[in-house]
Amino acid sequence: MRYLMATLMTLLMLLGTPARADRVKFCFLFCEVETTPAVDSFCQSYQQVNKSPSDSAEIKKLSRGPKVRLNSNDVLYLCKCKAWNNPICER
């Protein structure tokens, strides 16, 4: 009986081990795991490009592709990360 319990506990420990680096609250026949919330890397790593009128003048000199991409990224940053209250955020 001892060997059966030891085998079952070992099997449960191997199968119940979290695949990610989460914190385990407790393990007794099953494991309770605290999952960490996902980190939004876009909000942490993006820096707004268009901050002043001189930046806007420089962006206007660019060709259409980079200009649209920069403006779209700035709008996404303002809507998603800075909670910008503008109708464009609802699209």
Residue frames as a rotation matrix with the C-alpha (Angstrom) as fourth column:
MET 1
0.567 0.823 0.000 0.00
0.823 -0.567 0.000 0.00
0.000 0.000 -1.000 0.00
ARG 2
0.373 -0.522 -0.767 2.89
0.201 -0.762 0.616 2.35
-0.906 -0.384 -0.179 0.79
TYR 3
-0.675 -0.685 0.275 4.41
0.370 0.009 0.929 1.78
-0.639 0.729 0.248 -2.65
LEU 4
-0.136 0.730 0.670 1.09
0.978 -0.011 0.210 2.43
0.161 0.684 -0.712 -4.33
MET 5
0.783 0.420 -0.459 0.68
0.538 -0.828 0.160 5.73
-0.312 -0.372 -0.874 -2.47
ALA 6
0.009 -0.875 -0.485 4.27
0.104 -0.481 0.870 6.74
-0.995 -0.058 0.087 -3.19
THR 7
-0.687 -0.225 0.691 3.83
0.659 0.208 0.723 5.91
-0.306 0.952 0.006 -6.88
LEU 8
0.267 0.884 0.383 0.56
0.945 -0.318 0.076 7.83
0.189 0.342 -0.920 -7.08
MET 9
0.702 -0.046 -0.711 2.02
0.322 -0.870 0.373 10.86
-0.636 -0.491 -0.596 -5.32
THR 10
-0.407 -0.908 -0.101 5.06
0.197 -0.195 0.961 10.85
-0.892 0.371 0.259 -7.63
LEU 11
-0.516 0.297 0.803 2.83
0.856 0.179 0.484 10.53
0.000 0.938 -0.346 -10.67
LEU 12
0.601 0.798 -0.050 0.59
0.799 -0.599 0.052 13.35
0.012 -0.071 -0.997 -9.48
MET 13
0.370 -0.552 -0.747 3.59
0.174 -0.749 0.640 15.56
-0.913 -0.366 -0.181 -8.79
LEU 14
-0.683 -0.675 0.279 4.97
0.362 0.019 0.932 14.93
-0.635 0.737 0.232 -12.27
LEU 15
-0.381 0.621 0.685 1.65
0.887 0.037 0.460 15.45
0.261 0.783 -0.565 -14.05
GLY 16
0.629 0.734 -0.258 0.47
0.777 -0.581 0.242 18.33
0.028 -0.353 -0.935 -11.90
THR 17
-0.241 -0.794 -0.558 3.62
0.692 -0.544 0.475 20.42
-0.681 -0.272 0.680 -12.27
PRO 18
0.694 0.513 -0.505 2.86
0.065 -0.743 -0.666 23.78
-0.717 0.429 -0.549 -13.88
ALA 19
0.455 -0.501 0.737 4.39
0.891 0.266 -0.369 24.26
-0.012 0.824 0.567 -17.31
ARG 20
0.341 -0.313 0.886 5.06
0.177 -0.905 -0.388 27.95
0.923 0.289 -0.253 -16.69
ALA 21
-0.696 -0.662 -0.277 6.77
0.455 -0.109 -0.884 29.72
0.555 -0.741 0.377 -13.85
ASP 22
0.193 0.833 0.518 3.56
-0.248 -0.469 0.847 30.23
0.949 -0.292 0.116 -11.86
ARG 23
-0.672 -0.376 0.638 3.39
-0.690 0.004 -0.724 30.19
0.269 -0.927 -0.262 -8.11
VAL 24
-0.314 0.524 -0.792 1.98
0.230 0.851 0.472 27.03
0.921 -0.033 -0.388 -6.59
LYS 25
0.087 0.449 0.890 -0.39
-0.797 -0.505 0.332 27.69
0.598 -0.737 0.314 -3.69
PHE 26
-0.120 -0.123 0.985 -0.65
-0.775 0.632 -0.016 24.09
-0.621 -0.765 -0.171 -2.51
CYS 27
-0.291 0.039 -0.956 -0.56
-0.717 0.652 0.245 20.53
0.633 0.757 -0.162 -3.79
PHE 28
-0.662 0.161 0.732 -2.69
-0.454 0.691 -0.563 17.76
-0.596 -0.705 -0.384 -2.30
LEU 29
-0.166 0.477 0.863 -3.98
0.549 0.771 -0.321 15.30
-0.819 0.421 -0.390 -4.89
PHE 30
0.488 0.145 0.861 -4.16
0.826 -0.396 -0.402 18.34
0.283 0.907 -0.313 -7.19
CYS 31
-0.542 -0.756 -0.367 -2.23
0.816 -0.578 -0.014 21.58
-0.201 -0.307 0.930 -7.39
GLU 32
0.725 0.674 -0.139 -3.68
0.643 -0.736 -0.212 25.03
-0.245 0.064 -0.967 -6.98
VAL 33
-0.336 -0.896 0.291 -1.66
0.935 -0.279 0.219 27.49
-0.115 0.346 0.931 -9.06
GLU 34
0.403 0.346 -0.848 -1.68
0.256 -0.931 -0.258 31.28
-0.879 -0.113 -0.464 -9.01
THR 35
0.179 -0.332 0.926 -1.34
0.983 0.030 -0.179 32.50
0.032 0.943 0.332 -12.56
THR 36
-0.450 -0.393 -0.801 0.33
0.401 -0.891 0.212 35.81
-0.798 -0.226 0.559 -13.18
PRO 37
0.655 0.732 -0.186 -1.51
0.178 -0.388 -0.904 38.25
-0.734 0.559 -0.385 -15.43
ALA 38
0.319 -0.512 0.798 -0.15
0.948 0.175 -0.267 38.76
-0.003 0.841 0.541 -18.90
VAL 39
-0.123 -0.472 -0.873 2.15
0.358 -0.842 0.404 41.71
-0.925 -0.263 0.273 -19.37
ASP 40
0.858 0.421 0.294 1.28
0.440 -0.308 -0.844 44.08
-0.265 0.853 -0.450 -22.16
SER 41
-0.065 -0.997 -0.029 4.66
0.795 -0.069 0.603 44.61
-0.603 0.016 0.797 -23.75
PHE 42
-0.025 0.091 0.996 3.35
0.841 -0.537 0.070 47.12
0.541 0.839 -0.063 -26.30
CYS 43
0.852 0.422 0.311 2.41
0.199 -0.808 0.554 49.62
0.485 -0.410 -0.772 -23.59
GLN 44
0.745 -0.618 -0.253 5.72
0.280 -0.054 0.958 49.13
-0.606 -0.784 0.133 -21.82
SER 45
-0.140 -0.928 0.346 8.02
0.736 0.136 0.663 49.33
-0.662 0.347 0.664 -24.82
TYR 46
0.109 0.214 0.971 6.33
0.918 -0.397 -0.015 51.79
0.382 0.893 -0.240 -27.21
GLN 47
-0.457 -0.228 -0.860 7.23
0.542 -0.838 -0.066 55.46
-0.706 -0.496 0.506 -27.01
GLN 48
0.617 0.786 0.050 4.93
0.555 -0.389 -0.735 57.97
-0.558 0.481 -0.676 -28.60
VAL 49
-0.301 -0.752 0.586 6.51
0.945 -0.153 0.289 59.52
-0.128 0.641 0.757 -31.70
ASN 50
-0.239 0.316 0.918 4.22
0.472 -0.789 0.394 62.47
0.849 0.527 0.039 -32.42
LYS 51
-0.099 0.131 -0.986 4.57
0.991 -0.075 -0.109 64.63
-0.088 -0.989 -0.123 -29.29
SER 52
-0.189 -0.055 -0.980 4.91
0.250 -0.968 0.006 68.17
-0.950 -0.244 0.197 -30.63
PRO 53
0.791 0.506 -0.343 4.11
-0.147 -0.388 -0.910 70.26
-0.593 0.770 -0.233 -33.72
SER 54
0.057 -0.838 -0.543 7.70
-0.964 -0.187 0.187 69.89
-0.258 0.513 -0.819 -34.93
ASP 55
-0.676 -0.215 0.704 7.34
-0.161 0.976 0.143 66.09
-0.719 -0.017 -0.695 -34.76
SER 56
0.301 0.894 0.332 4.13
0.319 0.233 -0.919 66.37
-0.899 0.383 -0.215 -36.73
ALA 57
0.643 -0.137 -0.753 5.88
-0.644 -0.628 -0.436 68.45
-0.414 0.766 -0.492 -39.39
GLU 58
-0.476 -0.878 -0.053 8.63
-0.808 0.412 0.421 65.84
-0.348 0.243 -0.906 -39.71
ILE 59
-0.463 0.381 0.800 6.09
0.191 0.924 -0.330 63.01
-0.866 0.000 -0.500 -40.01
LYS 60
0.610 0.748 -0.261 4.25
-0.051 -0.293 -0.955 64.89
-0.790 0.596 -0.141 -42.77
LYS 61
0.159 -0.654 -0.739 7.45
-0.938 -0.335 0.094 64.86
-0.309 0.678 -0.667 -44.84
LEU 62
-0.604 -0.407 0.685 7.55
-0.295 0.913 0.282 61.04
-0.740 -0.032 -0.672 -44.85
SER 63
-0.802 0.364 -0.473 6.10
-0.389 0.281 0.877 58.90
0.452 0.888 -0.084 -47.61
ARG 64
0.056 0.990 0.130 2.58
-0.783 -0.037 0.620 57.52
0.619 -0.137 0.773 -47.17
GLY 65
0.320 0.098 -0.942 3.48
0.153 0.976 0.153 54.08
0.935 -0.193 0.298 -45.73
PRO 66
-0.568 -0.597 -0.566 5.66
0.654 0.090 -0.751 55.14
0.500 -0.797 0.339 -42.78
LYS 67
-0.815 0.310 0.490 3.38
-0.431 -0.889 -0.155 58.12
0.387 -0.338 0.858 -42.08
VAL 68
0.229 0.958 -0.170 0.29
-0.611 0.278 0.741 55.91
0.758 -0.066 0.649 -41.79
ARG 69
0.193 -0.229 -0.954 2.17
0.477 0.872 -0.112 53.33
0.857 -0.434 0.277 -39.71
LEU 70
-0.830 -0.552 -0.087 3.50
0.363 -0.415 -0.834 55.94
0.424 -0.723 0.545 -37.24
ASN 71
-0.583 0.679 0.446 0.11
-0.717 -0.688 0.109 57.61
0.381 -0.256 0.888 -36.85
SER 72
0.363 0.735 -0.573 -1.66
-0.341 0.677 0.652 54.26
0.867 -0.041 0.497 -36.42
ASN 73
-0.142 -0.499 -0.855 0.81
0.654 0.601 -0.460 53.14
0.743 -0.624 0.241 -33.76
ASP 74
-0.951 -0.200 0.237 0.45
-0.011 -0.743 -0.670 56.44
0.310 -0.639 0.704 -31.90
VAL 75
-0.176 0.963 0.203 -3.35
-0.823 -0.257 0.506 56.22
0.539 -0.078 0.838 -31.98
LEU 76
0.376 0.267 -0.887 -3.24
0.103 0.940 0.326 52.59
0.921 -0.214 0.326 -30.79
TYR 77
-0.573 -0.679 -0.458 -0.88
0.581 0.058 -0.812 53.60
0.578 -0.732 0.361 -27.97
LEU 78
-0.856 0.272 0.439 -3.09
-0.433 -0.841 -0.324 56.48
0.281 -0.467 0.838 -26.87
CYS 79
0.117 0.984 -0.132 -6.30
-0.743 0.175 0.646 54.41
0.659 0.023 0.751 -27.01
LYS 80
0.474 0.093 -0.875 -4.97
0.159 0.969 0.189 51.24
0.866 -0.229 0.445 -25.43
CYS 81
-0.186 -0.724 -0.664 -2.37
0.821 0.256 -0.510 52.46
0.540 -0.640 0.547 -22.95
LYS 82
-0.973 -0.230 0.015 -3.37
0.193 -0.850 -0.489 56.01
0.125 -0.473 0.872 -22.05
ALA 83
-0.328 0.934 -0.138 -7.17
0.857 0.233 -0.459 55.52
-0.396 -0.269 -0.878 -22.06
TRP 84
-0.979 -0.059 -0.196 -7.62
-0.041 -0.882 0.469 58.27
-0.201 0.467 0.861 -24.63
ASN 85
-0.171 0.984 0.056 -11.29
0.472 0.132 -0.871 59.27
-0.865 -0.122 -0.487 -24.82
ASN 86
-0.540 -0.033 -0.841 -11.78
-0.651 -0.617 0.442 59.80
-0.534 0.786 0.312 -28.55
PRO 87
0.545 0.838 0.035 -14.28
-0.603 0.421 -0.677 58.35
-0.582 0.348 0.735 -31.06
ILE 88
0.254 -0.514 -0.819 -11.40
-0.845 0.294 -0.447 56.99
0.471 0.806 -0.360 -33.14
CYS 89
-0.692 -0.557 0.459 -10.67
-0.719 0.581 -0.380 54.50
-0.055 -0.593 -0.803 -30.32
GLU 90
0.019 0.808 0.589 -14.02
-0.543 0.503 -0.672 52.78
-0.839 -0.307 0.448 -30.83
ARG 91
0.589 0.162 -0.792 -13.08
-0.802 0.241 -0.547 51.59
0.102 0.957 0.272 -34.34
